[in-house]
Amino acid sequence: MKKINKFFFLLFAAIAFVSCEDELLELNVDPNNPTDVPAANLITQSEFNLYQRAHSRNINGEWGMLMVQQWAQNEYTQEQRYEGIDGSFFDAAFQDVYTNTLRELQVAKQMISASGLPAGTIANQTAMIDILMADGFMFLTDGFGAIPYSQALNSVDFPNPAYDSQQEVYMGILETLDNATASLDASSSGLDGDLIYGGDVSSWKKFGASLLLKAAMRVVDREPGTTSTYVNKAMSYGVFSDNSDNAMFNFDSDPALSNPLYVDNALNNRDDFCVSELLVQTLEDMGDPRLAEFAALNIFGEYRGMPYGLPDGPAFDLKAECSRPSDRVRSATAPHAIMTYAEVEFFKAEAIERDIISGDAEQAFENGVEASMNQWGIADSGAIDNYLDDNGYDSDNWAQSIGLQKWLALYMNGHEAWAEQRRLDYPNLSAPSDAAISGIPLSFPYPLSEQTNNTSNLTDVTTSPNDLLDPVWWDVN
């Protein structure tokens, strides 16, 4: 507890520092002029910034949870009808991740490299930063597709960075994760300022391997050979083996550091989301005990979901009687699940079905379901066994079985759930009848700031930067 408190103290210090920097809304970083602040502060701030952003109302509530139709809006319903989504919608998120996560991590790496620490410690700390940066770039490219990557953090030579194709970005991410994970050595010290694992090297090695597994499986329909190479490397490094390995970002009870969905609901008095009718009906039909963890009872003491995609008037008429997200997921300290053991097992089941690795796909699938149940507080093994008996694995339709259970397991990680639903195409979702476009969005619109300030490079990769139906490279179905 003292260690965590120390890290949150560093986070307060880092936030105070960043708040004084009015010019930090630059995309790039000058690598020759690192900021005069301890590297540990930059690590703490960067982690908080990335995962607070991933869990935010903008990315999680108004986008990811709506795109996968687990939540529905009960008023101000334009996002669930894909109306008015243009370059301004993700502009702040784009700039923020580049500036306050990737930029700060790049500076921290430079400071650590010049710190005079033992060589093994420097190697471990820079490898951990590389893993974080890979996760940050994956977050961006899974939303936008092609992004600035190879030139993105070198503003001296490239004030307006070129865009790399998503294929190039993913090849870079995979190489980075492979090299970083392979280099981690538990005989030397880890990263100061780390809020995820407290700098524990063995935990970071499992995290790096598990992210490598995810990144490799993300591109399987485009690069099956590459996927096979890196999946097998990930397995050899040692991926998550139980829920104690989960990469969780734990928010704090202090409002400045709390779960952003708690801030939105409890402090900003926003009450715009209900759980969807699809989520409630699916869980009830399957006899799934996670329903009580995902959703709150309505005023009648029932679970009742909001139909997804309604216009403002009909949605508001149903608002009073529909269930909200549970208090558990909107509490101040509810964590953001960066990556979990359940996800690892579902990826393993798919890799077995695709003949990438050997093993028992059904057992891996069941391990994933059980891990998700346990993660959400369902500990009765008999009840879980009965659930699996009633909702068994279908090897002939493995994408459907895995896709549905992954959709449930990724509840509250909307951005990741959206990525996997686009990749696996399960559950089979369709746009609502009142949607402003013909399908569910397949990518983010490009930021207005890039459309305005980096036009020539952006037009090299798209002539329709606001097209929500333009699939990212790995989404082939």
PEZI-V20058 format. One line per field, one symbol per residue. ss: DSSP state (a for helix, b for strand, c for the rest). phi: phi as a letter, one per 20 degrees, with the letter a starting at -180 (. if undefined). burial: 1 if it has 9 or more other ideal C-beta (glycine too) atoms within 8 Angstrom, else 0. Layout:
ss: ???
phi: ???
burial: ???
This chain:
ss: caaaaaaaaaaaaaaaaaacccccccccccccccccccaaaaaaaaaaaaaaaaccaaaaaaaaaaacccbbbcccccaaacccccccccaaaaaaaaaaaaaaaaaaaaaaacccccaaaaaaaaaaaaaaaaaaaaaaaaaaccbbccccccccccccccbbcaaaaaaaaaaaaaaaaaacccccccccccccccccaaaaaaaaaaaaaaaaaacccccaaaaaaaaaaaaaacccccaaacbbbcccccaaaccaaaaaaaacccccbbbbaaaaaaaaaaccccaaaabccccccccccbcccccaaaaaaaaaacccbccccccccccbbbbcaaaaaaaaaaaaacccccccaaaaaaaaaaaaaaacccccaaaaaaaaaaccccaaaaaaaaaaaaaaaccccaaaaaaaaaaacccccccccccccccccccccccaaaaaacaaaaccccccccccccccccccc
phi: .ffffffffffgfffffffedfdeeefdcefecffebgggfffgfffgffefffefgfeefecgfefemedcedalefffdmdmecfefdfffgffffeedffffffggffffeenfggffffffffffgffffffffgfffeenfbfcfdfdcffecfcffeeffgfffffffffffffffefcffdfdefnfeecmmffffffffgffffgfffffdffdcfffgggffffgfffoegdaffegecdefdffgfcegfffggeeeelecdcdfefffffffffemeffgfeecefefemceceegenffgfffffegfddfegfggedffdgeeefbcggfgffffgffffemeceqdffffgfffffffgfgenedffffffffffecfedffcfffffffffgffegndffffffffffemcffdcfffefecebfgdaffffgfffedcffffffdbdcfdffdeffgfeee
burial: 000100110111111011000001011110100000001111111111111111111111101111111111111010111100101011101111111111111111111100001001111111111111111111111111111110111110010011111111111111011111101110011110111111101011111111111111111101110111111111101011001011111011000011111111100000001111111111110101111011100100001111111101001101100111110011111111111111111111111110011000110111111111111101000011001100001000011111111111111111111111111111000011001010101111111111100110110011001111111111100
